Amino acid sequence: MDTLTRSELKSLYPEHRYDRRNFIVTSLGAGFALAVQPISAQTITTDTNGITAGEVKVPVKDGDIPAYRAMPATGTHFSTVIVVEEVFGVHEHIKDLCRRLAKVGYFAIAPELYSRLGDVTKLSDIQQILAVVNKAPDAQTMSDLDATVAYAKSTGKADASKLAITGFCRGGRTVWLYAEHNPGLKAAVAWYGPLGGQTSDVMPKNPLDMVSELKAPVLGLYGGKDQGIPQSDLEKMRAALKSAGKTGEIVVYPDAEHGFNADYRPSYNKAAAEDGWKRMLAWFKQHGVG
């Protein structure tokens, strides 16, 4: 299992102890999250022929977090894509997305960002899940994603100078924030990620509050029938990108709902999902990640 040594971890984060005691989730579960049962018959399953895929440990400031990593079975210096989970955790669908990216040549990795708070894959009630994920500080998430990039670089397989990020639902919001955080990021694709809404001590700002700080081009993929993300927020983001002189694009699929890429759920929209995936790969390559 690829990982940083303890001495390497200390050199990265000298002010912190390497301590697993505060981590509730220390390994990824198998299958799909309990909250998304039953699984749709249209669910896509990507095999591992020609790729290497499985769980790894990512050292972070206060211990380590589990993650799913997939990459081509042969070669090295693969362009790197961080895959950010939905609120349901790193379950089979998120793992499959990593395998799909590996099939086209990427080192893809999905860290379990809620591992300190609880195993959301084992929760069936959405309100319980939100009670967990809403406690995750944005600052901690940004730090964990930085650590994920450092881990990828440490493997000798990933080219972290060619770095992209993609994420879904709450993970789409995280994509916008990370594009505002990491100057080394080359490209970002956010799938139906909230842009505004209520803030809190752990989530002090929304993507719309920080457009002027964007450090990478962002492609936003949204559903016209999404009941949770106002179309007015999409128009605000378009205007803010233009006003700030930032590279970004908002694509809306008129007939798609929230979660239109989630092939394991009734919200799946095959046409929108397939077009979005093609746009994502093209966006990566357009901006030097591919």
C-alpha beads as a LAMMPS data file, in Angstrom:
LAMMPS data file: protein, C-alpha beads

290 atoms
289 bonds

1 atom types
1 bond types

-500.0 500.0 xlo xhi
-500.0 500.0 ylo yhi
-500.0 500.0 zlo zhi

Masses

1 110.0

Atoms # bond

1 1 1 0.000 0.000 0.000
2 1 1 1.437 3.349 -1.112
3 1 1 1.926 5.868 1.698
4 1 1 4.295 8.462 3.066
5 1 1 6.652 7.423 5.835
6 1 1 6.229 8.911 9.294
7 1 1 9.398 10.987 8.877
8 1 1 8.137 12.318 5.555
9 1 1 4.815 13.174 7.169
10 1 1 6.544 15.060 9.971
11 1 1 8.570 17.023 7.436
12 1 1 5.331 18.054 5.717
13 1 1 3.439 18.818 8.928
14 1 1 5.985 19.369 11.726
15 1 1 3.467 21.060 14.015
16 1 1 1.166 18.033 14.249
17 1 1 1.387 14.592 15.818
18 1 1 0.712 11.516 13.720
19 1 1 -2.303 10.235 15.638
20 1 1 -5.153 7.988 14.404
21 1 1 -7.223 8.174 17.576
22 1 1 -9.624 10.853 16.324
23 1 1 -10.505 9.055 13.087
24 1 1 -13.818 7.185 13.063
25 1 1 -13.417 5.835 9.530
26 1 1 -10.064 4.149 9.018
27 1 1 -10.933 2.097 5.939
28 1 1 -13.451 2.323 3.115
29 1 1 -16.527 0.144 3.042
30 1 1 -17.544 -2.090 0.159
31 1 1 -20.508 -1.532 -2.121
32 1 1 -22.898 1.408 -2.173
33 1 1 -23.925 3.746 0.614
34 1 1 -26.902 2.578 2.664
35 1 1 -28.795 5.809 1.950
36 1 1 -28.828 5.189 -1.803
37 1 1 -30.466 1.759 -1.753
38 1 1 -32.002 0.222 -3.784
39 1 1 -29.474 0.502 -6.588
40 1 1 -30.789 1.242 -10.070
41 1 1 -30.567 -1.392 -12.800
42 1 1 -28.796 1.199 -14.992
43 1 1 -25.792 1.389 -12.648
44 1 1 -22.463 1.400 -14.473
45 1 1 -19.708 -0.918 -13.260
46 1 1 -16.200 -0.399 -14.613
47 1 1 -13.809 -3.358 -14.501
48 1 1 -10.157 -3.228 -13.480
49 1 1 -8.688 -4.665 -16.687
50 1 1 -5.580 -2.643 -17.530
51 1 1 -5.672 -0.567 -14.363
52 1 1 -4.541 -0.792 -10.754
53 1 1 -7.235 0.179 -8.267
54 1 1 -7.822 -0.064 -4.537
55 1 1 -7.710 1.587 -1.150
56 1 1 -4.737 3.636 0.030
57 1 1 -3.962 5.731 3.100
58 1 1 -3.338 9.458 2.759
59 1 1 -1.341 11.086 5.575
60 1 1 -2.946 14.308 6.739
61 1 1 -2.098 16.763 9.495
62 1 1 -3.570 14.742 12.342
63 1 1 -3.322 11.153 11.165
64 1 1 -4.357 9.518 7.918
65 1 1 -7.523 9.150 5.892
66 1 1 -8.598 6.305 3.613
67 1 1 -8.907 6.975 -0.091
68 1 1 -9.628 5.084 -3.281
69 1 1 -6.978 5.278 -5.978
70 1 1 -7.069 4.052 -9.581
71 1 1 -4.441 4.408 -12.311
72 1 1 -3.209 2.630 -15.450
73 1 1 -1.469 -0.655 -14.661
74 1 1 1.661 0.316 -16.573
75 1 1 3.525 3.567 -16.957
76 1 1 4.155 6.542 -14.731
77 1 1 3.785 10.328 -14.485
78 1 1 0.047 10.198 -15.051
79 1 1 -1.901 13.432 -14.961
80 1 1 -3.707 13.624 -11.603
81 1 1 -7.412 14.049 -10.868
82 1 1 -8.835 14.406 -7.368
83 1 1 -12.402 13.078 -7.189
84 1 1 -14.505 14.634 -4.432
85 1 1 -17.332 12.572 -2.988
86 1 1 -21.007 13.387 -2.639
87 1 1 -22.474 13.588 0.865
88 1 1 -22.791 9.785 0.771
89 1 1 -19.057 9.184 1.169
90 1 1 -16.558 7.270 -0.938
91 1 1 -18.853 4.397 -1.890
92 1 1 -18.933 2.224 -5.007
93 1 1 -20.103 4.946 -7.401
94 1 1 -17.244 7.282 -6.487
95 1 1 -14.796 4.373 -6.777
96 1 1 -16.194 3.589 -10.208
97 1 1 -15.652 7.165 -11.350
98 1 1 -11.994 6.807 -10.357
99 1 1 -11.738 3.613 -12.409
100 1 1 -13.303 5.347 -15.416
101 1 1 -10.687 8.086 -15.198
102 1 1 -7.896 5.513 -14.862
103 1 1 -9.148 3.797 -18.021
104 1 1 -8.396 6.976 -19.998
105 1 1 -4.950 7.436 -18.463
106 1 1 -5.373 9.380 -15.225
107 1 1 -4.152 8.834 -11.681
108 1 1 -7.501 9.354 -9.928
109 1 1 -7.917 9.513 -6.175
110 1 1 -10.953 10.048 -3.943
111 1 1 -10.147 10.828 -0.281
112 1 1 -12.728 10.137 2.440
113 1 1 -13.072 13.699 3.721
114 1 1 -15.578 12.868 6.479
115 1 1 -13.489 10.155 8.148
116 1 1 -13.054 12.129 11.388
117 1 1 -16.786 12.632 11.802
118 1 1 -18.572 9.395 10.984
119 1 1 -19.154 6.713 8.371
120 1 1 -21.827 8.317 6.208
121 1 1 -21.932 5.239 3.969
122 1 1 -23.622 3.386 6.855
123 1 1 -26.336 6.011 7.467
124 1 1 -29.733 5.647 5.813
125 1 1 -31.296 8.977 6.802
126 1 1 -30.283 12.050 4.806
127 1 1 -30.726 14.365 7.787
128 1 1 -28.286 12.249 9.807
129 1 1 -25.855 12.403 6.907
130 1 1 -26.127 16.182 6.612
131 1 1 -25.608 16.509 10.371
132 1 1 -22.251 14.795 9.871
133 1 1 -21.002 16.472 6.692
134 1 1 -22.061 19.946 7.792
135 1 1 -19.521 19.692 10.620
136 1 1 -16.585 19.321 8.221
137 1 1 -14.643 22.615 8.223
138 1 1 -13.794 23.998 4.791
139 1 1 -10.273 24.784 6.024
140 1 1 -9.755 21.156 7.023
141 1 1 -11.102 19.952 3.678
142 1 1 -8.694 22.212 1.790
143 1 1 -5.822 20.905 3.912
144 1 1 -6.848 17.281 3.317
145 1 1 -6.987 17.870 -0.426
146 1 1 -3.516 19.436 -0.333
147 1 1 -2.333 16.326 1.528
148 1 1 -3.952 14.142 -1.137
149 1 1 -1.950 15.953 -3.815
150 1 1 1.228 15.473 -1.758
151 1 1 0.437 11.774 -1.390
152 1 1 -0.144 11.374 -5.136
153 1 1 3.202 13.021 -5.850
154 1 1 4.944 10.777 -3.299
155 1 1 3.896 7.590 -5.121
156 1 1 6.131 8.324 -8.086
157 1 1 3.221 7.459 -10.381
158 1 1 1.360 10.764 -10.518
159 1 1 2.412 14.021 -12.146
160 1 1 1.024 16.486 -9.612
161 1 1 2.071 19.411 -11.813
162 1 1 -0.777 18.338 -14.109
163 1 1 -3.526 18.515 -11.511
164 1 1 -7.297 18.638 -11.915
165 1 1 -10.228 18.197 -9.569
166 1 1 -13.814 17.118 -10.072
167 1 1 -16.619 16.623 -7.577
168 1 1 -20.319 15.980 -7.241
169 1 1 -23.097 17.586 -5.172
170 1 1 -21.396 18.827 -1.961
171 1 1 -18.178 17.770 -3.666
172 1 1 -19.010 20.167 -6.483
173 1 1 -19.051 23.006 -3.977
174 1 1 -15.674 21.787 -2.732
175 1 1 -14.339 21.924 -6.291
176 1 1 -15.141 25.638 -6.527
177 1 1 -13.489 26.283 -3.162
178 1 1 -10.366 24.303 -4.061
179 1 1 -10.054 26.219 -7.324
180 1 1 -10.045 29.338 -5.162
181 1 1 -7.470 27.798 -2.815
182 1 1 -4.725 25.999 -4.754
183 1 1 -2.556 28.005 -7.176
184 1 1 -1.106 24.728 -8.513
185 1 1 -4.464 23.509 -9.811
186 1 1 -4.794 23.512 -13.610
187 1 1 -8.460 22.648 -14.170
188 1 1 -11.659 22.053 -12.207
189 1 1 -15.054 20.575 -13.060
190 1 1 -17.928 20.950 -10.589
191 1 1 -21.012 18.783 -11.035
192 1 1 -24.155 20.377 -9.537
193 1 1 -22.233 21.980 -6.694
194 1 1 -24.087 24.624 -4.629
195 1 1 -22.819 28.156 -5.189
196 1 1 -24.579 30.088 -2.443
197 1 1 -26.676 29.405 0.618
198 1 1 -26.284 29.671 4.368
199 1 1 -22.805 30.004 5.835
200 1 1 -21.508 28.893 9.230
201 1 1 -18.382 28.895 11.371
202 1 1 -17.065 25.815 9.565
203 1 1 -18.281 26.961 6.129
204 1 1 -17.686 30.708 6.339
205 1 1 -17.884 31.510 2.625
206 1 1 -19.590 30.204 -0.487
207 1 1 -18.121 29.913 -3.981
208 1 1 -19.963 33.060 -5.068
209 1 1 -18.208 35.009 -2.305
210 1 1 -14.742 34.153 -3.600
211 1 1 -14.845 34.315 -7.406
212 1 1 -12.118 36.948 -7.511
213 1 1 -9.795 34.420 -5.844
214 1 1 -10.172 31.702 -8.485
215 1 1 -6.796 30.279 -9.433
216 1 1 -7.910 27.723 -12.016
217 1 1 -10.515 27.572 -14.786
218 1 1 -13.787 25.986 -13.648
219 1 1 -16.442 24.207 -15.675
220 1 1 -19.766 23.972 -13.844
221 1 1 -22.273 21.315 -14.932
222 1 1 -25.843 21.849 -13.674
223 1 1 -29.380 20.567 -14.107
224 1 1 -32.188 22.850 -15.197
225 1 1 -34.611 20.937 -12.957
226 1 1 -32.369 20.956 -9.884
227 1 1 -34.648 21.881 -6.972
228 1 1 -31.767 22.650 -4.627
229 1 1 -29.635 25.031 -6.691
230 1 1 -31.421 28.194 -7.858
231 1 1 -30.955 29.089 -11.503
232 1 1 -30.425 32.644 -10.270
233 1 1 -27.211 31.467 -8.566
234 1 1 -25.954 30.146 -11.895
235 1 1 -26.620 33.516 -13.513
236 1 1 -24.830 35.235 -10.631
237 1 1 -21.818 32.972 -11.135
238 1 1 -21.726 33.659 -14.876
239 1 1 -21.793 37.393 -14.201
240 1 1 -19.197 37.150 -11.431
241 1 1 -16.796 35.148 -13.615
242 1 1 -17.081 37.749 -16.355
243 1 1 -16.717 40.666 -13.952
244 1 1 -13.635 39.161 -12.303
245 1 1 -12.053 38.222 -15.636
246 1 1 -11.857 34.558 -14.664
247 1 1 -11.963 31.569 -16.999
248 1 1 -15.106 29.600 -16.346
249 1 1 -18.176 28.170 -17.997
250 1 1 -21.605 27.194 -16.694
251 1 1 -23.437 24.492 -18.661
252 1 1 -27.090 23.776 -17.843
253 1 1 -28.922 20.660 -19.019
254 1 1 -32.575 21.769 -19.151
255 1 1 -34.131 18.355 -18.503
256 1 1 -31.671 17.171 -15.854
257 1 1 -32.264 17.020 -12.115
258 1 1 -29.740 17.246 -9.290
259 1 1 -27.498 14.175 -9.312
260 1 1 -27.877 13.589 -13.040
261 1 1 -24.508 11.798 -13.249
262 1 1 -25.399 9.378 -10.430
263 1 1 -26.202 6.303 -12.542
264 1 1 -27.122 4.304 -9.430
265 1 1 -30.027 6.652 -8.594
266 1 1 -33.359 7.572 -10.260
267 1 1 -32.004 11.092 -10.930
268 1 1 -29.608 9.729 -13.576
269 1 1 -29.917 11.403 -16.958
270 1 1 -27.905 9.387 -19.459
271 1 1 -27.662 12.059 -22.149
272 1 1 -26.616 14.794 -19.726
273 1 1 -24.184 12.521 -17.876
274 1 1 -22.456 11.356 -21.041
275 1 1 -22.218 14.867 -22.454
276 1 1 -20.924 16.181 -19.123
277 1 1 -18.249 13.486 -18.961
278 1 1 -17.043 14.348 -22.473
279 1 1 -16.989 18.040 -21.595
280 1 1 -15.038 17.291 -18.406
281 1 1 -12.324 15.333 -20.219
282 1 1 -12.100 18.002 -22.912
283 1 1 -11.827 20.713 -20.227
284 1 1 -8.970 18.864 -18.565
285 1 1 -7.071 18.508 -21.825
286 1 1 -7.801 22.090 -22.881
287 1 1 -6.080 23.271 -19.711
288 1 1 -3.089 20.949 -19.819
289 1 1 -4.259 17.970 -17.753
290 1 1 -4.301 14.950 -20.018

Bonds

1 1 1 2
2 1 2 3
3 1 3 4
4 1 4 5
5 1 5 6
6 1 6 7
7 1 7 8
8 1 8 9
9 1 9 10
10 1 10 11
11 1 11 12
12 1 12 13
13 1 13 14
14 1 14 15
15 1 15 16
16 1 16 17
17 1 17 18
18 1 18 19
19 1 19 20
20 1 20 21
21 1 21 22
22 1 22 23
23 1 23 24
24 1 24 25
25 1 25 26
26 1 26 27
27 1 27 28
28 1 28 29
29 1 29 30
30 1 30 31
31 1 31 32
32 1 32 33
33 1 33 34
34 1 34 35
35 1 35 36
36 1 36 37
37 1 37 38
38 1 38 39
39 1 39 40
40 1 40 41
41 1 41 42
42 1 42 43
43 1 43 44
44 1 44 45
45 1 45 46
46 1 46 47
47 1 47 48
48 1 48 49
49 1 49 50
50 1 50 51
51 1 51 52
52 1 52 53
53 1 53 54
54 1 54 55
55 1 55 56
56 1 56 57
57 1 57 58
58 1 58 59
59 1 59 60
60 1 60 61
61 1 61 62
62 1 62 63
63 1 63 64
64 1 64 65
65 1 65 66
66 1 66 67
67 1 67 68
68 1 68 69
69 1 69 70
70 1 70 71
71 1 71 72
72 1 72 73
73 1 73 74
74 1 74 75
75 1 75 76
76 1 76 77
77 1 77 78
78 1 78 79
79 1 79 80
80 1 80 81
81 1 81 82
82 1 82 83
83 1 83 84
84 1 84 85
85 1 85 86
86 1 86 87
87 1 87 88
88 1 88 89
89 1 89 90
90 1 90 91
91 1 91 92
92 1 92 93
93 1 93 94
94 1 94 95
95 1 95 96
96 1 96 97
97 1 97 98
98 1 98 99
99 1 99 100
100 1 100 101
101 1 101 102
102 1 102 103
103 1 103 104
104 1 104 105
105 1 105 106
106 1 106 107
107 1 107 108
108 1 108 109
109 1 109 110
110 1 110 111
111 1 111 112
112 1 112 113
113 1 113 114
114 1 114 115
115 1 115 116
116 1 116 117
117 1 117 118
118 1 118 119
119 1 119 120
120 1 120 121
121 1 121 122
122 1 122 123
123 1 123 124
124 1 124 125
125 1 125 126
126 1 126 127
127 1 127 128
128 1 128 129
129 1 129 130
130 1 130 131
131 1 131 132
132 1 132 133
133 1 133 134
134 1 134 135
135 1 135 136
136 1 136 137
137 1 137 138
138 1 138 139
139 1 139 140
140 1 140 141
141 1 141 142
142 1 142 143
143 1 143 144
144 1 144 145
145 1 145 146
146 1 146 147
147 1 147 148
148 1 148 149
149 1 149 150
150 1 150 151
151 1 151 152
152 1 152 153
153 1 153 154
154 1 154 155
155 1 155 156
156 1 156 157
157 1 157 158
158 1 158 159
159 1 159 160
160 1 160 161
161 1 161 162
162 1 162 163
163 1 163 164
164 1 164 165
165 1 165 166
166 1 166 167
167 1 167 168
168 1 168 169
169 1 169 170
170 1 170 171
171 1 171 172
172 1 172 173
173 1 173 174
174 1 174 175
175 1 175 176
176 1 176 177
177 1 177 178
178 1 178 179
179 1 179 180
180 1 180 181
181 1 181 182
182 1 182 183
183 1 183 184
184 1 184 185
185 1 185 186
186 1 186 187
187 1 187 188
188 1 188 189
189 1 189 190
190 1 190 191
191 1 191 192
192 1 192 193
193 1 193 194
194 1 194 195
195 1 195 196
196 1 196 197
197 1 197 198
198 1 198 199
199 1 199 200
200 1 200 201
201 1 201 202
202 1 202 203
203 1 203 204
204 1 204 205
205 1 205 206
206 1 206 207
207 1 207 208
208 1 208 209
209 1 209 210
210 1 210 211
211 1 211 212
212 1 212 213
213 1 213 214
214 1 214 215
215 1 215 216
216 1 216 217
217 1 217 218
218 1 218 219
219 1 219 220
220 1 220 221
221 1 221 222
222 1 222 223
223 1 223 224
224 1 224 225
225 1 225 226
226 1 226 227
227 1 227 228
228 1 228 229
229 1 229 230
230 1 230 231
231 1 231 232
232 1 232 233
233 1 233 234
234 1 234 235
235 1 235 236
236 1 236 237
237 1 237 238
238 1 238 239
239 1 239 240
240 1 240 241
241 1 241 242
242 1 242 243
243 1 243 244
244 1 244 245
245 1 245 246
246 1 246 247
247 1 247 248
248 1 248 249
249 1 249 250
250 1 250 251
251 1 251 252
252 1 252 253
253 1 253 254
254 1 254 255
255 1 255 256
256 1 256 257
257 1 257 258
258 1 258 259
259 1 259 260
260 1 260 261
261 1 261 262
262 1 262 263
263 1 263 264
264 1 264 265
265 1 265 266
266 1 266 267
267 1 267 268
268 1 268 269
269 1 269 270
270 1 270 271
271 1 271 272
272 1 272 273
273 1 273 274
274 1 274 275
275 1 275 276
276 1 276 277
277 1 277 278
278 1 278 279
279 1 279 280
280 1 280 281
281 1 281 282
282 1 282 283
283 1 283 284
284 1 284 285
285 1 285 286
286 1 286 287
287 1 287 288
288 1 288 289
289 1 289 290
